[in-house]
Amino acid sequence: MSFAARTALRQLTRVAVPTARSFSVMARSAAITHVPRVAACKVAFTQTRGVKTMDFGGTKEIVYERSDYPPAKLQETFKDDTLTVLGYGPMGRGQALNLRDNKLNVIIGSRKGSSWDKAVSEGWVPGKNLFEINEACERGTVIMNLLSDAAQSKLWNEIKPYLTKGKTLYFSHGFSVVFAEDTGVIPPKDIDVVLVAPKGSGTTVRNLFLEGRGINGSVAVYQDVSGKAKDRAVALGVGVGTGYLYETTFKNEVNSDLYGERGVLMGAIQGLFRAQYEVLRAKGHSPSEAFNETVEEATQSLYPLIGANGMDWMYANCSTTAQRGALDWCGPFYDATKPIFESLYESVANGTETRRSLTKNSTPNYRAELEVELAEIANHEMWRVGKTVRQLRPENN
Ligand SMILES: NC(=O)c1ccc[n+]([C@@H]2O[C@H](COP(=O)([O-])OP(=O)(O)OC[C@H]3O[C@@H](n4cnc5c(N)ncnc54)[C@H](OP(=O)(O)O)[C@@H]3O)[C@@H](O)[C@H]2O)c1
Protein backbone atom coordinates (compact mmCIF):
# COMPACT_ATOMS: atom_id res chain seq x y z
CA MET A 1 0.00 0.00 0.00
CA SER A 2 1.41 3.40 -0.94
CA PHE A 3 2.04 6.24 1.43
CA ALA A 4 -0.96 8.10 0.06
CA ALA A 5 -3.32 5.25 0.79
CA ARG A 6 -1.80 4.52 4.19
CA THR A 7 -2.25 8.15 5.16
CA ALA A 8 -5.82 8.16 3.94
CA LEU A 9 -6.67 5.08 5.96
CA ARG A 10 -4.95 6.48 9.04
CA GLN A 11 -7.03 9.62 8.72
CA LEU A 12 -10.13 7.49 8.35
CA THR A 13 -9.56 5.78 11.68
CA ARG A 14 -8.66 9.04 13.45
CA VAL A 15 -11.35 11.39 12.24
CA ALA A 16 -15.06 10.78 12.42
CA VAL A 17 -15.51 10.86 8.67
CA PRO A 18 -19.12 10.83 7.55
CA THR A 19 -20.02 7.66 5.71
CA ALA A 20 -21.65 7.80 2.30
CA ARG A 21 -24.97 7.27 4.05
CA SER A 22 -24.58 10.01 6.64
CA PHE A 23 -23.27 12.30 3.90
CA SER A 24 -26.39 11.78 1.87
CA VAL A 25 -28.57 12.37 4.91
CA MET A 26 -26.70 15.59 5.62
CA ALA A 27 -26.94 16.67 2.02
CA ARG A 28 -30.63 15.92 1.94
CA SER A 29 -31.42 17.88 5.06
CA ALA A 30 -29.31 20.80 3.83
CA ALA A 31 -30.34 20.92 0.21
CA ILE A 32 -33.80 19.43 -0.29
CA THR A 33 -36.68 21.78 -0.75
CA HIS A 34 -39.98 19.98 -0.50
CA VAL A 35 -42.58 21.20 -2.95
CA PRO A 36 -45.65 19.35 -1.76
CA ARG A 37 -48.41 18.56 -4.14
CA VAL A 38 -51.38 16.37 -3.57
CA ALA A 39 -51.41 13.14 -5.50
CA ALA A 40 -53.71 13.42 -8.48
CA CYS A 41 -54.90 9.86 -7.96
CA LYS A 42 -58.17 9.55 -6.04
CA VAL A 43 -59.26 6.88 -3.54
CA ALA A 44 -56.48 5.43 -1.43
CA PHE A 45 -53.76 7.79 -2.60
CA THR A 46 -54.50 11.16 -1.15
CA GLN A 47 -51.21 11.42 0.72
CA THR A 48 -49.03 14.41 0.04
CA ARG A 49 -46.26 13.71 -2.42
CA GLY A 50 -43.00 15.53 -2.58
CA VAL A 51 -41.19 16.31 -5.76
CA LYS A 52 -37.78 17.25 -4.52
CA THR A 53 -35.87 20.16 -5.90
CA MET A 54 -32.28 19.57 -4.91
CA ASP A 55 -29.26 21.78 -5.15
CA PHE A 56 -26.54 20.07 -7.18
CA GLY A 57 -23.49 22.24 -6.64
CA GLY A 58 -25.48 25.42 -7.16
CA THR A 59 -27.89 24.17 -9.86
CA LYS A 60 -31.42 23.20 -8.87
CA GLU A 61 -32.72 19.91 -10.29
CA ILE A 62 -35.88 17.92 -9.73
CA VAL A 63 -35.61 14.44 -8.25
CA TYR A 64 -38.43 11.88 -7.95
CA GLU A 65 -38.41 9.41 -5.11
CA ARG A 66 -39.59 5.81 -4.83
CA SER A 67 -41.30 6.40 -1.48
CA ASP A 68 -43.82 8.62 -3.29
CA TYR A 69 -44.90 5.69 -5.47
CA PRO A 70 -45.70 2.74 -3.17
CA PRO A 71 -46.72 -0.56 -4.83
CA ALA A 72 -50.44 0.05 -4.21
CA LYS A 73 -50.24 3.34 -6.07
CA LEU A 74 -48.37 1.69 -8.93
CA GLN A 75 -51.03 -1.01 -9.13
CA GLU A 76 -53.73 1.68 -9.23
CA THR A 77 -51.87 3.68 -11.90
CA PHE A 78 -51.46 0.66 -14.20
CA LYS A 79 -54.66 -1.23 -13.32
CA ASP A 80 -55.89 -1.00 -16.92
CA ASP A 81 -52.52 -1.64 -18.53
CA THR A 82 -50.59 -4.60 -19.83
CA LEU A 83 -46.88 -3.89 -19.61
CA THR A 84 -45.05 -5.66 -22.43
CA VAL A 85 -41.32 -6.08 -21.87
CA LEU A 86 -39.61 -6.84 -25.18
CA GLY A 87 -36.40 -8.81 -24.72
CA TYR A 88 -35.16 -10.84 -21.81
CA GLY A 89 -31.51 -9.75 -21.78
CA PRO A 90 -30.04 -8.36 -18.54
CA MET A 91 -32.20 -5.20 -18.67
CA GLY A 92 -35.44 -6.85 -19.79
CA ARG A 93 -35.05 -9.56 -17.19
CA GLY A 94 -34.25 -7.20 -14.29
CA GLN A 95 -37.06 -4.78 -15.08
CA ALA A 96 -39.65 -7.49 -15.82
CA LEU A 97 -38.97 -9.41 -12.60
CA ASN A 98 -39.20 -6.22 -10.55
CA LEU A 99 -42.49 -5.26 -12.22
CA ARG A 100 -43.83 -8.75 -11.53
CA ASP A 101 -42.77 -8.52 -7.86
CA ASN A 102 -44.55 -5.15 -7.70
CA LYS A 103 -47.67 -7.08 -8.73
CA LEU A 104 -48.16 -5.30 -12.04
CA ASN A 105 -49.63 -6.97 -15.10
CA VAL A 106 -46.46 -7.68 -17.07
CA ILE A 107 -45.81 -9.97 -20.03
CA ILE A 108 -42.63 -10.78 -21.97
CA GLY A 109 -42.09 -10.62 -25.73
CA SER A 110 -39.11 -12.64 -26.91
CA ARG A 111 -37.95 -14.67 -29.86
CA LYS A 112 -37.45 -18.38 -29.20
CA GLY A 113 -33.94 -19.21 -28.06
CA SER A 114 -31.77 -18.47 -25.06
CA SER A 115 -33.76 -15.47 -23.76
CA TRP A 116 -37.05 -17.37 -24.14
CA ASP A 117 -35.61 -20.40 -22.30
CA LYS A 118 -34.28 -18.21 -19.50
CA ALA A 119 -37.69 -16.57 -19.11
CA VAL A 120 -39.36 -19.99 -18.86
CA SER A 121 -36.80 -21.09 -16.26
CA GLU A 122 -37.73 -18.02 -14.19
CA GLY A 123 -41.45 -18.71 -14.11
CA TRP A 124 -42.80 -16.98 -17.22
CA VAL A 125 -45.38 -19.19 -18.88
CA PRO A 126 -45.71 -19.42 -22.69
CA GLY A 127 -49.19 -18.39 -23.77
CA LYS A 128 -49.91 -16.77 -20.40
CA ASN A 129 -47.27 -14.10 -19.85
CA LEU A 130 -44.59 -15.07 -22.39
CA PHE A 131 -45.21 -14.55 -26.11
CA GLU A 132 -43.45 -14.09 -29.41
CA ILE A 133 -42.64 -10.42 -30.01
CA ASN A 134 -45.57 -9.62 -32.34
CA GLU A 135 -48.20 -11.13 -30.07
CA ALA A 136 -46.74 -9.48 -26.98
CA CYS A 137 -46.87 -6.10 -28.76
CA GLU A 138 -50.48 -6.67 -29.74
CA ARG A 139 -51.48 -7.51 -26.15
CA GLY A 140 -49.52 -4.66 -24.52
CA THR A 141 -50.62 -1.11 -23.80
CA VAL A 142 -47.16 -0.08 -22.61
CA ILE A 143 -44.48 -1.42 -24.94
CA MET A 144 -41.16 -1.49 -23.07
CA ASN A 145 -38.55 -1.88 -25.76
CA LEU A 146 -35.64 -3.61 -24.05
CA LEU A 147 -34.36 -5.46 -27.07
CA SER A 148 -30.69 -4.85 -27.85
CA ASP A 149 -30.20 -1.44 -29.48
CA ALA A 150 -29.34 -3.09 -32.81
CA ALA A 151 -32.50 -5.26 -32.63
CA GLN A 152 -34.69 -2.22 -31.84
CA SER A 153 -33.69 -0.85 -35.22
CA LYS A 154 -33.86 -4.17 -37.04
CA LEU A 155 -37.34 -5.09 -35.75
CA TRP A 156 -38.84 -1.60 -35.83
CA ASN A 157 -41.07 -2.24 -38.85
CA GLU A 158 -42.51 -5.33 -37.13
CA ILE A 159 -43.23 -3.51 -33.88
CA LYS A 160 -44.51 -0.21 -35.27
CA PRO A 161 -47.96 -1.43 -36.47
CA TYR A 162 -48.85 -2.35 -32.88
CA LEU A 163 -48.10 1.14 -31.55
CA THR A 164 -51.65 2.34 -31.87
CA LYS A 165 -53.24 5.46 -30.42
CA GLY A 166 -53.29 5.59 -26.63
CA LYS A 167 -50.39 3.19 -26.12
CA THR A 168 -47.08 4.13 -24.51
CA LEU A 169 -43.66 3.36 -25.95
CA TYR A 170 -40.87 3.03 -23.37
CA PHE A 171 -37.10 2.79 -23.73
CA SER A 172 -34.13 2.52 -21.37
CA HIS A 173 -31.81 4.32 -23.77
CA GLY A 174 -32.34 7.32 -26.02
CA PHE A 175 -30.26 5.66 -28.75
CA SER A 176 -32.99 4.46 -31.15
CA VAL A 177 -35.12 7.60 -31.13
CA VAL A 178 -32.41 10.26 -31.01
CA PHE A 179 -30.44 8.74 -33.89
CA ALA A 180 -33.58 7.97 -35.90
CA GLU A 181 -31.85 8.85 -39.18
CA ASP A 182 -29.64 5.83 -38.67
CA THR A 183 -31.95 3.52 -36.72
CA GLY A 184 -35.22 4.28 -38.55
CA VAL A 185 -37.07 4.38 -35.21
CA ILE A 186 -39.60 7.20 -35.61
CA PRO A 187 -42.50 6.76 -33.17
CA PRO A 188 -46.07 7.49 -34.33
CA LYS A 189 -47.20 10.98 -33.30
CA ASP A 190 -50.27 9.83 -31.32
CA ILE A 191 -48.59 7.85 -28.54
CA ASP A 192 -46.66 8.74 -25.40
CA VAL A 193 -42.93 8.03 -25.66
CA VAL A 194 -40.93 7.89 -22.43
CA LEU A 195 -37.59 6.74 -21.12
CA VAL A 196 -36.33 5.33 -17.84
CA ALA A 197 -32.61 4.62 -17.88
CA PRO A 198 -31.30 2.87 -14.80
CA LYS A 199 -27.74 3.93 -13.99
CA GLY A 200 -26.28 0.47 -14.07
CA SER A 201 -26.66 -3.00 -15.50
CA GLY A 202 -29.88 -4.98 -15.49
CA THR A 203 -28.35 -7.36 -12.98
CA THR A 204 -27.78 -4.49 -10.56
CA VAL A 205 -31.35 -3.29 -11.17
CA ARG A 206 -32.61 -6.67 -9.98
CA ASN A 207 -30.13 -7.23 -7.15
CA LEU A 208 -30.66 -3.83 -5.54
CA PHE A 209 -34.44 -4.31 -5.76
CA LEU A 210 -34.13 -7.68 -4.00
CA GLU A 211 -32.05 -5.98 -1.30
CA GLY A 212 -34.90 -3.53 -0.76
CA ARG A 213 -32.98 -0.66 -2.31
CA GLY A 214 -33.44 1.07 -5.66
CA ILE A 215 -30.88 1.91 -8.31
CA ASN A 216 -30.67 5.54 -9.45
CA GLY A 217 -32.12 6.26 -12.86
CA SER A 218 -32.99 9.05 -15.24
CA VAL A 219 -36.41 9.79 -16.64
CA ALA A 220 -37.42 11.64 -19.81
CA VAL A 221 -40.45 12.30 -21.96
CA TYR A 222 -40.14 12.49 -25.73
CA GLN A 223 -43.85 12.76 -26.57
CA ASP A 224 -46.68 13.53 -24.17
CA VAL A 225 -49.99 12.93 -25.92
CA SER A 226 -51.99 11.82 -22.89
CA GLY A 227 -50.87 14.69 -20.68
CA LYS A 228 -49.82 12.08 -18.12
CA ALA A 229 -46.60 10.88 -19.72
CA LYS A 230 -44.25 12.27 -17.06
CA ASP A 231 -46.19 10.87 -14.12
CA ARG A 232 -46.58 7.48 -15.79
CA ALA A 233 -42.88 7.43 -16.71
CA VAL A 234 -41.86 8.08 -13.12
CA ALA A 235 -44.29 5.39 -11.92
CA LEU A 236 -42.84 2.96 -14.47
CA GLY A 237 -39.35 3.88 -13.27
CA VAL A 238 -40.27 3.02 -9.71
CA GLY A 239 -42.05 -0.13 -10.89
CA VAL A 240 -38.90 -1.41 -12.64
CA GLY A 241 -36.83 -0.83 -9.51
CA THR A 242 -35.33 2.63 -9.38
CA GLY A 243 -35.04 4.53 -6.10
CA TYR A 244 -34.38 8.07 -7.27
CA LEU A 245 -35.11 9.41 -10.74
CA TYR A 246 -33.34 12.43 -12.20
CA GLU A 247 -34.89 14.41 -15.03
CA THR A 248 -33.21 14.38 -18.42
CA THR A 249 -34.04 14.41 -22.13
CA PHE A 250 -33.66 11.55 -24.62
CA LYS A 251 -30.81 13.41 -26.29
CA ASN A 252 -28.90 14.18 -23.11
CA GLU A 253 -29.36 10.64 -21.85
CA VAL A 254 -27.90 9.02 -24.93
CA ASN A 255 -25.11 11.53 -25.39
CA SER A 256 -23.95 11.32 -21.78
CA ASP A 257 -24.29 7.53 -21.71
CA LEU A 258 -22.29 6.87 -24.89
CA TYR A 259 -19.73 9.51 -23.88
CA GLY A 260 -19.31 8.17 -20.35
CA GLU A 261 -18.77 4.53 -21.30
CA ARG A 262 -16.27 5.48 -23.98
CA GLY A 263 -14.62 7.85 -21.49
CA VAL A 264 -13.89 7.52 -17.80
CA LEU A 265 -16.16 4.52 -17.18
CA MET A 266 -14.44 2.14 -19.63
CA GLY A 267 -12.43 3.41 -22.61
CA ALA A 268 -10.34 6.12 -20.96
CA ILE A 269 -9.73 4.13 -17.80
CA GLN A 270 -8.44 1.12 -19.74
CA GLY A 271 -6.20 3.43 -21.77
CA LEU A 272 -4.80 5.09 -18.61
CA PHE A 273 -4.31 1.80 -16.75
CA ARG A 274 -2.51 0.31 -19.73
CA ALA A 275 -0.26 3.32 -20.35
CA GLN A 276 0.77 3.58 -16.68
CA TYR A 277 1.35 -0.17 -16.40
CA GLU A 278 3.44 -0.41 -19.55
CA VAL A 279 5.71 2.47 -18.51
CA LEU A 280 6.31 0.84 -15.12
CA ARG A 281 7.15 -2.46 -16.80
CA ALA A 282 9.46 -0.77 -19.31
CA LYS A 283 11.30 0.88 -16.41
CA GLY A 284 12.01 -2.49 -14.83
CA HIS A 285 9.24 -2.86 -12.28
CA SER A 286 7.90 -6.36 -11.64
CA PRO A 287 4.45 -7.29 -12.98
CA SER A 288 2.98 -7.43 -9.47
CA GLU A 289 4.39 -4.04 -8.51
CA ALA A 290 3.16 -2.47 -11.75
CA PHE A 291 -0.32 -3.95 -11.28
CA ASN A 292 -0.57 -3.07 -7.59
CA GLU A 293 0.43 0.56 -8.18
CA THR A 294 -1.90 0.91 -11.16
CA VAL A 295 -5.05 -1.10 -10.65
CA GLU A 296 -5.19 -2.86 -7.30
CA GLU A 297 -4.58 0.12 -5.06
CA ALA A 298 -6.92 2.23 -7.18
CA THR A 299 -9.88 -0.12 -7.10
CA GLN A 300 -9.41 -1.56 -3.62
CA SER A 301 -8.36 1.48 -1.65
CA LEU A 302 -8.61 4.89 -3.29
CA TYR A 303 -11.65 4.60 -5.56
CA PRO A 304 -13.98 3.41 -2.79
CA LEU A 305 -12.81 6.36 -0.67
CA ILE A 306 -13.35 8.76 -3.57
CA GLY A 307 -16.77 7.23 -4.12
CA ALA A 308 -17.72 7.67 -0.49
CA ASN A 309 -16.21 11.09 0.13
CA GLY A 310 -15.18 12.78 -3.11
CA MET A 311 -11.85 13.58 -4.75
CA ASP A 312 -11.60 16.81 -2.74
CA TRP A 313 -11.61 14.72 0.43
CA MET A 314 -9.04 12.33 -1.06
CA TYR A 315 -6.70 15.22 -1.82
CA ALA A 316 -7.18 16.62 1.67
CA ASN A 317 -6.56 13.26 3.33
CA CYS A 318 -3.35 11.97 1.79
CA SER A 319 0.28 12.66 2.61
CA THR A 320 1.70 16.05 1.71
CA THR A 321 4.05 14.22 -0.68
CA ALA A 322 1.13 12.67 -2.54
CA GLN A 323 -0.79 15.95 -2.42
CA ARG A 324 2.07 17.91 -3.97
CA GLY A 325 2.56 15.41 -6.78
CA ALA A 326 -1.14 14.97 -7.53
CA LEU A 327 -1.70 18.74 -7.53
CA ASP A 328 1.19 19.23 -9.96
CA TRP A 329 0.30 16.38 -12.32
CA CYS A 330 -3.48 16.69 -12.59
CA GLY A 331 -2.92 19.73 -14.83
CA PRO A 332 -0.82 17.97 -17.49
CA PHE A 333 -3.24 14.99 -17.52
CA TYR A 334 -6.19 17.38 -17.85
CA ASP A 335 -4.50 19.28 -20.70
CA ALA A 336 -3.60 16.06 -22.53
CA THR A 337 -7.03 14.46 -22.26
CA LYS A 338 -9.49 17.36 -22.57
CA PRO A 339 -9.10 17.58 -26.36
CA ILE A 340 -9.77 13.82 -26.58
CA PHE A 341 -12.95 14.25 -24.53
CA GLU A 342 -14.00 17.15 -26.78
CA SER A 343 -13.60 15.05 -29.91
CA LEU A 344 -15.27 12.05 -28.24
CA TYR A 345 -18.34 14.17 -27.40
CA GLU A 346 -18.47 15.45 -30.97
CA SER A 347 -18.26 11.90 -32.30
CA VAL A 348 -21.18 10.90 -30.05
CA ALA A 349 -23.31 13.96 -30.79
CA ASN A 350 -22.91 13.81 -34.57
CA GLY A 351 -23.96 10.15 -34.65
CA THR A 352 -20.59 8.67 -35.67
CA GLU A 353 -20.55 6.42 -32.59
CA THR A 354 -24.11 5.23 -33.24
CA ARG A 355 -23.43 4.42 -36.88
CA ARG A 356 -20.28 2.55 -35.95
CA SER A 357 -22.09 0.57 -33.27
CA LEU A 358 -25.01 -0.30 -35.56
CA THR A 359 -22.72 -1.28 -38.44
CA LYS A 360 -20.23 -3.28 -36.42
CA ASN A 361 -22.84 -5.02 -34.26
CA SER A 362 -25.09 -6.00 -37.16
CA THR A 363 -22.61 -7.98 -39.26
CA PRO A 364 -23.26 -11.73 -39.31
CA ASN A 365 -19.90 -12.52 -37.68
CA TYR A 366 -19.89 -9.60 -35.23
CA ARG A 367 -19.71 -11.87 -32.18
CA ALA A 368 -16.59 -13.68 -33.47
CA GLU A 369 -14.86 -10.40 -34.38
CA LEU A 370 -15.68 -8.97 -30.98
CA GLU A 371 -14.23 -12.04 -29.26
CA VAL A 372 -10.88 -11.42 -30.98
CA GLU A 373 -10.74 -7.84 -29.68
CA LEU A 374 -11.87 -8.84 -26.20
CA ALA A 375 -9.26 -11.62 -26.10
CA GLU A 376 -6.55 -9.02 -26.80
CA ILE A 377 -7.49 -7.24 -23.58
CA ALA A 378 -7.83 -10.46 -21.59
CA ASN A 379 -4.44 -11.70 -22.82
CA HIS A 380 -2.60 -8.48 -22.05
CA GLU A 381 -0.08 -9.13 -19.29
CA MET A 382 -1.71 -6.56 -16.99
CA TRP A 383 -5.03 -8.39 -16.76
CA ARG A 384 -3.36 -11.81 -16.54
CA VAL A 385 -1.35 -10.45 -13.59
CA GLY A 386 -4.60 -9.17 -12.12
CA LYS A 387 -5.96 -12.71 -11.86
CA THR A 388 -3.05 -13.70 -9.61
CA VAL A 389 -3.13 -10.51 -7.55
CA ARG A 390 -6.85 -10.92 -6.86
CA GLN A 391 -6.24 -14.40 -5.48
CA LEU A 392 -4.01 -12.84 -2.83
CA ARG A 393 -6.59 -10.41 -1.51
CA PRO A 394 -7.20 -10.88 2.22
CA GLU A 395 -10.80 -11.93 1.66
CA ASN A 396 -9.67 -14.71 -0.72
CA ASN A 397 -7.22 -16.26 1.73
N1 LIG B 1 -29.38 3.00 -19.17
C1 LIG B 1 -28.66 2.00 -18.79
O1 LIG B 1 -27.93 2.12 -17.83
C2 LIG B 1 -28.74 0.74 -19.53
C3 LIG B 1 -27.96 -0.31 -19.14
C4 LIG B 1 -28.04 -1.45 -19.84
C5 LIG B 1 -28.91 -1.51 -20.92
N2 LIG B 1 -29.66 -0.46 -21.28
C6 LIG B 1 -30.54 -0.52 -22.44
O2 LIG B 1 -31.53 -1.52 -22.24
C7 LIG B 1 -31.82 -2.15 -23.49
C8 LIG B 1 -31.57 -3.65 -23.40
O3 LIG B 1 -30.25 -3.88 -22.97
P1 LIG B 1 -29.66 -5.34 -22.70
O4 LIG B 1 -28.26 -5.15 -22.21
O5 LIG B 1 -30.60 -6.14 -21.88
O6 LIG B 1 -29.65 -5.89 -24.22
P2 LIG B 1 -29.08 -7.24 -24.85
O7 LIG B 1 -28.63 -8.19 -23.80
O8 LIG B 1 -28.07 -6.86 -25.86
O9 LIG B 1 -30.39 -7.84 -25.65
C9 LIG B 1 -31.65 -7.86 -25.08
C10 LIG B 1 -32.57 -8.79 -25.85
O10 LIG B 1 -32.58 -8.50 -27.24
C11 LIG B 1 -32.88 -9.72 -27.91
N3 LIG B 1 -32.51 -9.67 -29.32
C12 LIG B 1 -31.31 -9.32 -29.85
N4 LIG B 1 -31.36 -9.40 -31.20
C13 LIG B 1 -32.62 -9.81 -31.52
C14 LIG B 1 -33.31 -10.06 -32.74
N5 LIG B 1 -32.70 -9.88 -33.91
N6 LIG B 1 -34.59 -10.46 -32.67
C15 LIG B 1 -35.22 -10.62 -31.50
N7 LIG B 1 -34.63 -10.38 -30.30
C16 LIG B 1 -33.35 -9.98 -30.33
C17 LIG B 1 -32.07 -10.74 -27.15
O11 LIG B 1 -32.62 -12.02 -27.39
P3 LIG B 1 -31.71 -13.32 -27.67
O12 LIG B 1 -31.24 -13.80 -26.34
O13 LIG B 1 -32.64 -14.23 -28.34
O14 LIG B 1 -30.57 -12.85 -28.55
C18 LIG B 1 -32.27 -10.29 -25.72
O15 LIG B 1 -33.40 -10.88 -25.14
C19 LIG B 1 -30.95 -1.43 -24.53
O16 LIG B 1 -31.65 -0.35 -25.06
C20 LIG B 1 -29.80 -0.91 -23.69
O17 LIG B 1 -29.12 0.21 -24.26
C21 LIG B 1 -29.60 0.66 -20.60
The ligand as a MOL file (V3000), in Angstrom:
LIG
                    3D

  0  0  0     0  0            999 V3000
M  V30 BEGIN CTAB
M  V30 COUNTS 48 52 0 0 0
M  V30 BEGIN ATOM
M  V30 1 N -29.3830 3.0040 -19.1660 0
M  V30 2 C -28.6630 2.0050 -18.7880 0
M  V30 3 O -27.9270 2.1240 -17.8250 0
M  V30 4 C -28.7370 0.7360 -19.5260 0
M  V30 5 C -27.9570 -0.3110 -19.1430 0
M  V30 6 C -28.0410 -1.4490 -19.8430 0
M  V30 7 C -28.9080 -1.5070 -20.9210 0
M  V30 8 N -29.6630 -0.4640 -21.2770 0 CHG=1
M  V30 9 C -30.5410 -0.5170 -22.4380 0
M  V30 10 O -31.5310 -1.5210 -22.2440 0
M  V30 11 C -31.8180 -2.1500 -23.4870 0
M  V30 12 C -31.5740 -3.6520 -23.3960 0
M  V30 13 O -30.2490 -3.8790 -22.9660 0
M  V30 14 P -29.6580 -5.3370 -22.6990 0
M  V30 15 O -28.2570 -5.1460 -22.2090 0
M  V30 16 O -30.6040 -6.1440 -21.8790 0 CHG=-1
M  V30 17 O -29.6550 -5.8900 -24.2180 0
M  V30 18 P -29.0820 -7.2360 -24.8510 0
M  V30 19 O -28.6310 -8.1850 -23.7980 0
M  V30 20 O -28.0740 -6.8620 -25.8650 0
M  V30 21 O -30.3880 -7.8430 -25.6450 0
M  V30 22 C -31.6540 -7.8630 -25.0790 0
M  V30 23 C -32.5700 -8.7860 -25.8510 0
M  V30 24 O -32.5840 -8.4970 -27.2400 0
M  V30 25 C -32.8840 -9.7190 -27.9070 0
M  V30 26 N -32.5090 -9.6740 -29.3210 0
M  V30 27 C -31.3050 -9.3220 -29.8470 0
M  V30 28 N -31.3620 -9.4000 -31.2000 0
M  V30 29 C -32.6230 -9.8110 -31.5230 0
M  V30 30 C -33.3130 -10.0610 -32.7410 0
M  V30 31 N -32.6960 -9.8780 -33.9140 0
M  V30 32 N -34.5920 -10.4590 -32.6740 0
M  V30 33 C -35.2180 -10.6170 -31.4950 0
M  V30 34 N -34.6300 -10.3840 -30.2980 0
M  V30 35 C -33.3490 -9.9810 -30.3280 0
M  V30 36 C -32.0730 -10.7380 -27.1450 0
M  V30 37 O -32.6190 -12.0180 -27.3880 0
M  V30 38 P -31.7060 -13.3160 -27.6750 0
M  V30 39 O -31.2360 -13.8020 -26.3440 0
M  V30 40 O -32.6420 -14.2310 -28.3420 0
M  V30 41 O -30.5660 -12.8520 -28.5490 0
M  V30 42 C -32.2750 -10.2880 -25.7200 0
M  V30 43 O -33.4030 -10.8800 -25.1420 0
M  V30 44 C -30.9500 -1.4320 -24.5250 0
M  V30 45 O -31.6530 -0.3520 -25.0640 0
M  V30 46 C -29.7990 -0.9060 -23.6880 0
M  V30 47 O -29.1180 0.2060 -24.2620 0
M  V30 48 C -29.6000 0.6560 -20.5970 0
M  V30 END ATOM
M  V30 BEGIN BOND
M  V30 1 1 1 2
M  V30 2 2 2 3
M  V30 3 1 2 4
M  V30 4 1 4 5
M  V30 5 2 4 48
M  V30 6 2 5 6
M  V30 7 1 6 7
M  V30 8 2 7 8
M  V30 9 1 8 9
M  V30 10 1 8 48
M  V30 11 1 9 10
M  V30 12 1 9 46
M  V30 13 1 10 11
M  V30 14 1 11 12
M  V30 15 1 11 44
M  V30 16 1 12 13
M  V30 17 1 13 14
M  V30 18 2 14 15
M  V30 19 1 14 16
M  V30 20 1 14 17
M  V30 21 1 17 18
M  V30 22 2 18 19
M  V30 23 1 18 20
M  V30 24 1 18 21
M  V30 25 1 21 22
M  V30 26 1 22 23
M  V30 27 1 23 24
M  V30 28 1 23 42
M  V30 29 1 24 25
M  V30 30 1 25 26
M  V30 31 1 25 36
M  V30 32 1 26 27
M  V30 33 1 26 35
M  V30 34 2 27 28
M  V30 35 1 28 29
M  V30 36 1 29 30
M  V30 37 2 29 35
M  V30 38 1 30 31
M  V30 39 2 30 32
M  V30 40 1 32 33
M  V30 41 2 33 34
M  V30 42 1 34 35
M  V30 43 1 36 37
M  V30 44 1 36 42
M  V30 45 1 37 38
M  V30 46 2 38 39
M  V30 47 1 38 40
M  V30 48 1 38 41
M  V30 49 1 42 43
M  V30 50 1 44 45
M  V30 51 1 44 46
M  V30 52 1 46 47
M  V30 END BOND
M  V30 END CTAB
M  END
